[in-house]
Amino acid sequence: MRGSHAFRQQQEFIIALSGSFDVVIHNGKEEQRFSLNRSYYGLYIPKMFWRRLENFSTNSLALIVSDKPYNEDDYIRSFEEFKTLTDEE
């Protein structure tokens, strides 16, 4: 499993360059699972969505494209904090 965080402002686009894996996203109210297994499909994840990647096949490779440079302060690493912030909206 990888990820298990959300971003306050950053947005991402995730592509399975090879192999397959699942992307599980949570908007604060419900969870959705997307299976990525083709390099010509991707998944857009807006800001304030919890995400985790799991169920990796052998030799899988993920490409994650972000709209912002790395900023540790933008990460939300606690699911409880994330739930509190989404309840405020």
C-alpha positions as CSV (number, residue, x, y, z in Angstrom):
1,M,0.0,0.0,0.0
2,R,1.2,3.5,-0.8
3,G,-0.2,7.0,-0.3
4,S,-2.7,7.2,2.5
5,H,-2.8,11.0,2.5
6,A,-4.6,14.0,1.1
7,F,-3.5,17.4,-0.2
8,R,-5.0,20.8,0.8
9,Q,-4.2,22.4,-2.6
10,Q,-2.3,19.9,-4.8
11,Q,-4.1,18.0,-7.6
12,E,-2.8,14.8,-9.2
13,F,-3.2,12.6,-12.2
14,I,-2.3,8.9,-11.8
15,I,-1.5,6.5,-14.6
16,A,-0.5,2.8,-14.6
17,L,2.5,2.8,-16.9
18,S,2.8,-1.0,-16.5
19,G,1.0,-3.6,-14.5
20,S,-2.0,-2.8,-12.5
21,F,-3.1,-1.4,-9.1
22,D,-6.1,0.1,-7.4
23,V,-6.6,3.7,-6.4
24,V,-9.0,4.1,-3.4
25,I,-10.2,7.7,-2.9
26,H,-12.4,9.1,-0.2
27,N,-14.1,12.5,-0.3
28,G,-14.8,12.6,3.4
29,K,-18.2,10.9,3.1
30,E,-17.8,7.9,0.8
31,E,-15.0,5.7,-0.7
32,Q,-14.5,4.7,-4.3
33,R,-12.1,2.2,-5.9
34,F,-10.6,2.5,-9.3
35,S,-8.5,-0.2,-11.0
36,L,-5.8,1.2,-13.3
37,N,-4.3,-1.2,-15.7
38,R,-3.8,0.6,-19.0
39,S,-1.2,3.3,-19.8
40,Y,-3.7,5.3,-21.9
41,Y,-6.2,5.8,-19.0
42,G,-5.6,7.8,-15.9
43,L,-7.4,9.1,-12.8
44,Y,-7.6,12.7,-11.9
45,I,-7.7,13.4,-8.1
46,P,-8.7,16.9,-7.0
47,K,-7.5,18.5,-3.8
48,M,-9.0,17.4,-0.5
49,F,-9.5,13.8,-1.6
50,W,-7.9,11.1,0.5
51,R,-6.0,8.6,-1.6
52,R,-4.2,5.3,-1.3
53,L,-2.8,2.9,-3.8
54,E,-2.9,-0.8,-3.2
55,N,-3.2,-4.2,-4.8
56,F,-0.1,-3.8,-7.0
57,S,0.7,-6.5,-9.6
58,T,4.2,-7.7,-10.2
59,N,6.4,-5.0,-11.9
60,S,3.7,-2.4,-11.8
61,L,4.8,1.2,-12.3
62,A,2.7,4.3,-11.4
63,L,3.2,7.7,-13.0
64,I,1.8,10.5,-10.8
65,V,1.7,14.0,-12.2
66,S,1.1,16.9,-9.9
67,D,0.1,20.5,-10.6
68,K,2.3,21.9,-7.8
69,P,5.9,21.4,-6.6
70,Y,6.5,19.3,-3.4
71,N,5.3,21.1,-0.3
72,E,5.3,19.1,3.0
73,D,2.8,21.6,4.5
74,D,0.2,20.7,1.9
75,Y,0.0,17.1,3.0
76,I,-2.7,15.8,5.4
77,R,-1.4,12.6,6.7
78,S,-4.0,11.8,9.4
79,F,-7.3,10.5,8.2
80,E,-9.0,11.9,11.3
81,E,-7.7,15.4,10.5
82,F,-8.9,15.0,6.9
83,K,-12.4,14.0,8.1
84,T,-12.5,17.0,10.4
85,L,-11.5,19.4,7.5
86,T,-14.0,17.9,5.1
87,D,-16.8,18.2,7.7
88,E,-16.1,21.9,7.9
89,E,-16.8,22.4,4.2
